[in-house]
């Protein structure tokens, strides 16, 4: 009997794990890039190697360029108080695709022809009034919750978490930004 209980428990965990990874990550249907541009503050993110030195005050500034691409300037404060800046470029993933599926590069422009310097940047959730956005990508390796203000209401954050769980993201792994000095 104990063997059957343990086996059933393992099967439930396995099925739940498989079900979570099979859920699609979808981008929002429409984004007005003019409204989307501006300053966004990081509320939370999945841990990643390129932000490991960021201690607080992480923000992104997006500027729509005349060619339809977007200038990206990411900033954060390191633990020693210095500001770390990364400048990049975002473009539509496919020229005839939706504005919610972008790709971004931070490599020098002369390397822009190499496909592997571009990373997916999908807007997977967006407040109707553009007060918050959630950026992810199909593999679920990267995720950012962004807001126009450095502080987010707990009820809004909880609603975003539920949506993320529905897409198979592990919301419990999110690292919350220290934004005390951002505003």
C-alpha positions in Angstrom: 0.0 0.0 0.0 2.8 2.4 0.9 4.4 1.7 -2.5 1.2 2.7 -4.3 0.9 5.9 -2.3 4.5 6.9 -3.0 4.0 6.0 -6.7 0.8 8.0 -7.0 2.5 11.0 -5.3 5.4 10.9 -7.7 3.0 10.6 -10.7 1.1 13.7 -9.5 4.3 15.7 -9.2 5.4 14.5 -12.6 2.1 15.3 -14.3 2.0 18.8 -12.7 5.5 19.5 -13.8 4.7 18.4 -17.4 1.5 20.4 -17.4 3.3 23.5 -16.3 6.0 23.3 -19.0 3.4 22.6 -21.7 1.5 25.8 -21.2 2.2 28.4 -23.9 3.8 31.7 -23.2 1.8 34.2 -25.2 2.4 37.8 -26.0 -0.4 40.4 -25.6 -2.4 41.0 -28.8 -1.6 44.7 -29.2 0.8 47.2 -27.9 1.1 50.9 -28.8 4.8 51.3 -28.8 4.5 55.1 -28.5 2.7 54.7 -25.2 4.9 51.8 -24.1 8.1 53.9 -24.5 9.3 55.9 -21.5 10.6 54.9 -18.1 9.8 51.6 -16.4 11.0 50.5 -13.0 11.8 46.9 -12.2 9.4 45.4 -9.6 10.7 41.8 -9.8 12.6 39.5 -12.1 13.8 36.0 -12.5 17.5 35.8 -11.5 19.8 36.2 -14.5 23.6 36.5 -15.0 23.6 40.0 -16.5 21.9 41.6 -13.5 23.8 39.8 -10.7 25.7 43.0 -9.8 22.5 45.1 -9.5 21.7 46.0 -5.9 18.8 48.4 -6.3 17.2 51.1 -8.4 16.8 49.1 -11.6 15.0 51.0 -14.5 14.7 50.9 -18.2 14.2 53.8 -20.6 12.7 53.1 -24.0 12.8 55.6 -26.8 11.0 55.0 -30.1 13.3 55.8 -33.1 12.3 57.1 -36.5 13.0 53.7 -38.1 10.5 52.0 -35.7 13.2 50.4 -33.6 13.5 51.2 -29.9 16.6 52.6 -28.0 16.9 50.7 -24.7 18.9 52.1 -21.7 18.9 49.9 -18.7 20.3 51.2 -15.4 20.8 49.9 -11.9 22.8 50.8 -8.8 25.6 48.4 -7.7 26.2 47.8 -4.0 29.2 50.2 -4.1 26.8 53.0 -5.2 28.0 53.2 -8.8 25.5 53.1 -11.6 25.7 50.3 -14.2 24.2 51.2 -17.6 23.6 48.9 -20.6 22.5 50.4 -23.9 20.8 48.4 -26.6 18.3 48.2 -29.4 14.9 46.5 -29.6 13.1 45.7 -32.9 10.1 43.7 -33.9 10.8 40.0 -33.9 9.3 39.8 -37.4 8.8 42.8 -39.6 5.1 41.9 -40.1 4.6 40.5 -36.6 2.9 42.0 -33.6 4.5 44.9 -31.7 4.3 42.8 -28.5 7.0 40.4 -29.8 10.3 42.2 -29.9 13.9 41.1 -29.7 16.6 43.1 -28.1 20.4 43.2 -28.3 23.0 44.8 -26.1 26.0 43.7 -28.3 27.7 46.4 -30.4 25.7 47.4 -33.5 28.3 45.9 -35.9 27.4 42.5 -34.5 23.7 43.0 -35.1 23.7 40.8 -38.1 24.4 37.8 -35.9 21.1 36.1 -34.9 22.5 34.9 -31.5 23.1 38.5 -30.2 19.3 39.1 -30.2 17.1 37.9 -27.3 13.4 37.5 -27.2 11.5 40.3 -25.5 7.8 39.5 -25.4 5.3 41.7 -23.6 3.2 39.0 -22.0 1.0 41.2 -19.8 0.2 44.9 -20.0 -2.2 47.0 -18.0 -4.8 48.7 -20.1 -3.5 52.1 -18.8 0.2 51.0 -19.3 1.0 51.3 -15.6 2.6 47.9 -15.6 4.0 45.4 -18.1 5.4 41.9 -17.8 8.2 40.9 -20.2 9.1 37.3 -20.8 10.0 34.9 -23.5 9.0 31.4 -24.7 11.6 29.4 -22.7 10.6 31.0 -19.4 14.2 31.6 -18.6 13.8 35.4 -18.3 11.0 37.4 -16.8 10.6 41.0 -15.6 7.7 42.7 -13.9 7.9 46.4 -14.7 5.9 49.4 -13.6 5.7 53.2 -14.3 6.2 53.7 -10.5 8.8 52.0 -8.4 6.1 50.6 -6.1 3.3 48.2 -7.0 0.1 47.6 -5.1 0.1 44.1 -3.6 -3.3 43.2 -5.2 -1.9 44.1 -8.7 1.2 42.1 -8.0 -0.8 39.1 -6.8 -2.9 39.2 -10.0 0.2 39.2 -12.1 1.6 36.2 -10.2 -1.6 34.2 -10.9 -1.3 35.0 -14.6 2.3 34.0 -14.6 1.5 30.6 -12.9 -1.1 30.1 -15.6 1.7 30.4 -18.2 3.9 28.0 -16.4 6.3 30.5 -14.8 7.7 29.7 -11.4 6.6 32.9 -9.7 8.0 31.9 -6.4 11.5 32.2 -7.9 11.1 35.9 -8.6 13.6 38.3 -7.0 12.0 41.5 -5.8 13.8 44.8 -6.7 15.0 47.0 -4.0 13.5 50.3 -5.2 13.9 52.4 -2.0 16.1 54.9 -3.7 14.6 54.8 -7.2 12.0 57.6 -6.9 
